[in-house]
Amino acid sequence: MGRLIPLLLTLAAVLAAAAPVQADDDDHEAARELLREGAILPLAELITKLPFAPPLRILEVELEREDGRYLYEIELLDNRGQVWEVEMDAASGELIESEPEHH
């Protein structure tokens, strides 16, 4: 019994760590399906429309549905070292909002 508890704790830790990966995989698959359907533009295409001088470093991207439309929320680092939060319409590529992140 003494060896069973550490084994169960290890298994629980592995399963807990694996759960977010599965959720991310589902999100990724949903985004791919939307792209195949033509409901959203490829992220690479939208990045070329960003109003920032290269080089850019993309820190984080989220695809969300809000008010009936899909939005890319992009966090990026510009060529001056400023972090920005950018929101773009995922279907049209329209820039909705762009603001510097404040710490």
ABEGO torsion letter per residue (X at the ends): XAAAAAAAAAAAAAAAAAAAAAAAAAAAAAAAAAAAAGABBBAAAAAAABABBOBBBBABBBBBBBGGBBBBBBBBBBAAGBBBBBBBBAAAGBBABBBBBBX
